[in-house]
Amino acid sequence: MAIISKKKEIFPISKTLRAYINRYDREIDLPIYYSDLLRYDNSIPLYDKSGNDTLWETVFFPQGDMEYINASLKKVYAIMKADGDLSVMDHLIIDRVDLCAYGNTQPFRIRVVNQINDNFDYFYIKNADASRIYGLELEHLLSPNKISYVVNKETLIEEHIVGVPAELFIKKYLDNPHLNEIRLAKEFVKFNERCFVRLLGDMHSSNFVVDITPDFEDVEYRLRAIDFDQQSYEGRKAIYLPQYYTQNNPIIQIGLKHMTPETVKQYQREERSNIANRLKVERKRISDLLSTMKKDKLSKDENIQRLREELAGFYEDNDFLKCECMGDLVEMSLEMLTRKPNLYKDY
């Protein structure tokens, strides 16, 4: 069982990471910052359609600030969705601003509504955390999912990642007679592998979503991380394996019902091969990212020491013991894709 007992500390954006962000056009001027949204003067709990507390709060701003804040938030949305084309804002309104007060970085979620057809979308404004930025970049480069985000000073803007929250999926979808359990189990194995290879931790059911896509004969599932704060921070290997979180057990039980060890190894091999191919395609950018990451302090010394020992034992490779930082460990973990491509064993 994997448990994280304490909140991770927030690491500021270093000069080297700022240079990387600029090099790849992730930093742009913004009309509003995270600190501006802290000027709210009232809030109420946000409940879902069933009357359950979502643990988010809807916040309200002083009347004198409302016009500026709403106009600025629409400009941010135009930057994210239309490359800054402000003409798309004419029929949009900012319907709601929510705050996740219990979150590690206390993010704001912005609900944008199209007045013509009542369609809505979300984006997020957060305190920039270096760990999260590295996590977003690794997801963008090494997973099947592309990530849209921008940074300005200490503010991070992220797109909304569409999907059914995994905890809700477990409650409402697992008993569906049309659920394709084999495809879901296969995707969990691949998701588990992606998280472990790039050392993304804390992937319990509150931190990933299930993207459901109808296929011409059936349904496809894709598991997508939505929280990247625990990118290569913790010292225990189990933290980077979603299979060890008790919240994920209902999906894991489906896998145990349908898959043999040989099948699991086949899916592990497929996903590691996919990651290796993405690594080849994005070799220059990933090399730049890892060079930057190795210059940053992203964890405690005791976490680095413990993780390198556990990974050295798992891979049976003492080169992990030479790693001095989390960037080194991520780089070495990725190197195992080619150095030991046929290493598949129980975690």
N, C-alpha and C positions, 0 to 999 in steps of 0.2 A: 504494500500500500504506500502511495506517495502522498506526503503531506508537507505543505509549506507553512511553517508556523509564524513567520514574521514577514512584514511587508518589505519588499526590496527597496533599497535606497535609490533615489533618482540621481542619475549621472548627467551633468551638464554637457552641452555640445562643445567639444574641443575645437581648437583651431584647425587641426588636421581633418576632423570630420566635417567642419564647416567648408573647408576647401573641396572635399569630395562632393558634398551636397551641391555646391555651386558648379562644379565641373560637369555634373550630370543634370543640371537644370532643375534641381529640386527646391532651390531657394528663389523666391520671388517676393516683390513688395506686396504687402497686404494692407487693406484699409482698416483692419481691426485686429486687436491682439487678445490673447487669453485674458490678460489683466483687465481689459475693458469690460469683459463679461462678469467680472467679480464685483461690479458696481451695482448688482441687483439689490433691491431693498425689501423683497418679500418672496416667499415661496410657498407652494402647497404640494402635498404628496401626489404622485402620479399613479393612478390605478389602471389596470388593464380592463378589457371588456368584461371580464368575469368578476370585477371588483376586487382583485388581488393587488396588494401593494407591490409595485415594480421595483421599489427601492430607489427610484429616480424621483427628483423633485422638479416641478415646473417653476421656473423663476420669473420674476417680474422686475422691470426696470423703472426708475423714476421717469415721470412723464417727459421731462426735459431731455432725456437721453434716448427715448424710444425711436424717434425719427432717424437719428444718426445710426443707431445700432441696427435697425432693420435694413436701412439702405446699405450699410457696410456688409451685412451678412448676405444680402442678395448679390453684391459684387463678388464676394468670396465664392458663392455658388457658381456664378458665371465664369470665374477663373477656373474652377474645378471641372465644369461640364462643357464650357463653350470657349475655352481658350481666351477668356476675358471679353467675349462679345456681349456687351451690356444690353443689346437689344432683346436678349432672351429674358430680361428681368421684368419687362412690362406687365406680364400677366402672372407674375409670381408674388406670393406673399410669404412672410415669415410667420408661420402659424403658431410655433411654440419653441421655447428654448428650455431644455431640460438639463439638470445637473445630476451627475452620479456622485453623490457626496461620499459614498463608501469606497469608491475606486481609488487605486493607488495614485493616479494623477488627477483625480477629480475632473473627468472630462465633461464638456458641454456637448449636448446633442441638439442639432438644429433641424427642425421639421419645416420643410419648404413645400408649399402647396401651389399647384397650378389652378388658377381661378377658372380657367376655361372648362376643364374636365374633372376637377377635384382630385387629380392624381397627385401623389405626394412622394417626397424623397427625403433623405437625411444626409447630413454630414456632421463631422465632429471637430471640435476645437479643443486642443489639449495643451498642457505644459509639455514642451519638448523634452524628451528623455533620450539620451544617447542609445541606451539599450534598445528602446523601442524602434528607433530609426534603423539601427543595424538589423533588427528583426524584420522590419518592413522591407528593407532592401534584399535580404536573403530570401524572403518569401517571393518577392517580385522576380528575382533572378533564377531561383532554383525549384520553385513549385510550378504547377500548371496554371497558377493564378497570377494575373497582373494586378499591381496595387497602384492606386492613384493617391498621392499625398504631396503636400508642399510644406515648406518651412520658411519662417521669417523670424529672425532674432530667436526668441525663446518660445515661439508659438508654433504648434504643429496642427495642420489641417489634414484630415483623413476623409476619404469617401466612405460611404456606408457599404459594408459587405453583405450582400443579399443571401438569405438562407434562413432556415428554421433553426432557432437556437436548439442545440443538441439536447438540453435538459427538457425542453418542450417536445422535441421529436420523440424522446424516450417515453414521455407520458402519453402522447396522443397518437403516435404513428406505429409503434411496435406491435400493437394488436390488430393493425389493419390487415385484413385477409389478402390484400393485393400487394403487401410489402414484399419486395424481392430480397429475402434475407441473405441470399448468397452474394448478391452484388453489394449489399451494405457491408457484409463482413469483409469482403475483398477490399473495399475502400478503406475500412478501418485499419487493416493491415498496412496498406500503403501510406495512410496518414501517419500511423505509428512510426513507420520507417522514415518518412520525411522529417518528422520532428526530431527523431534521434540523430539522424545524419547531420543536420544543421544545428543541433543542440538548442531547440526551442522547448522551454519548459512550461509547466502548469497548464497542460491541455486537458483539464477536466471539462465536463459537459457544459459548464457556464462560459467557457472560453473558445468554443468553436461552434460553427453552424453546419447544418446539412443542406446542401444545395440540391434540390430535386429537379431533374430534367427529364421530361417524357422522351423516350426513344421511339422509333417507329414500331418496335415490337414490345417494348417494356419500359422500364424506368431506370435512369442512371442516377447514382448518388455521388456527390463529391463532398468530402469533409474539408472545411476551410477554417483555419485559425482566424480569430478576430482580436486576440489579445497578444501583443508581442513584448510586453514589459519584461517577461522572464526569458529573454534571449540570452543564453549562456551566462547565467549568474550563479545558480545553485551548484553545490558540490557533489550531490548524489546523482549517480547515473539514472536511477529510477525516476527522477523528476522529469527527465526528457523523454519518457515513454508513457504515452497515454494509456497503455494497457494496465498500468499500475494504479490508476485512480479509481476508487470504488464507485464514484459517480458514473463511470463509463461501463460498469459491470453488465448492465442489460444488453448492451451491444456486444460485449466480449462473449457473453453466454451464447449469443446467436452464432458467433464465429466458432466456438467450441462444438456447437451442434452440427455445423455443416462442413468444417474444414479439417483435413488431416495435417500433420506436421509437414508432409511433402507439399501440400497445396500452399501452406503458409510460406514455405521457403520459395516456392515459385513466384508468389506475389512480391515477396521481399526482393527477389532477384530482379523482377520487372521494374520495381520502383527505383532501386539503386541504379539500374541501367539508365532509366529516364533522367535521374538527377545527374549522372555522369555525362549524359549527352547535353543537358542544359549547361553544365559546367564548361564543356568544350565550346559551345556557341557563345557564351558570355565570359570567356576566359579573361579578356583584358579588364573588363569592368569588375569582375569578382576579384581579380588580383589586386586592383586598386582598392577595393573595399576591404580585403583582408589586410593589406599593408596599413591601411588607416586604422583598422580595428586593433591591430597588434601594438599600436602606439597609445591606445586608450586604456585606462583603468576601468574595468567593467564589473569587477567583483572583488571579494575579499581574498586575501592570500590563502586562508585556510580552505576556501571553496575551490580555488584553483588546484591546490595540492591534492585534495581528496578526489576531485574529478579526474585529474591526470592519472592517479593511481588506479582508479576504477576502470577507466578506459584502457589503460595499459594491460590490465588483467583481462578485460573482455576481448580485446583484439590480439592479445598475446604479442604485444609489440612495445618494447621499452622506449621507443622514440617518444612516446607520449610523456615519459618522465622528464624529458628535456624541455617541455613546454613551460613557458614562464608567465603566460597570460591567457585569457580566454580566447583572444584572437588566434594565438598559436594552436589552441585546442580545436577550434572550429576548422582551421586550415588542415590540421592533421586528420581530423575526422573525415573531411572531404577527400583527403589523399587516400584514405582507406578504400574509396570506391574503385580506385585503379590498382592500388598496391595489393589489396586482398579482396578482389571482386567476388570470390566464391566463398567468403566467410559468412555462413548463415547458421546461427545456432540460437538456442533459447536465451532470452535476455534475463 
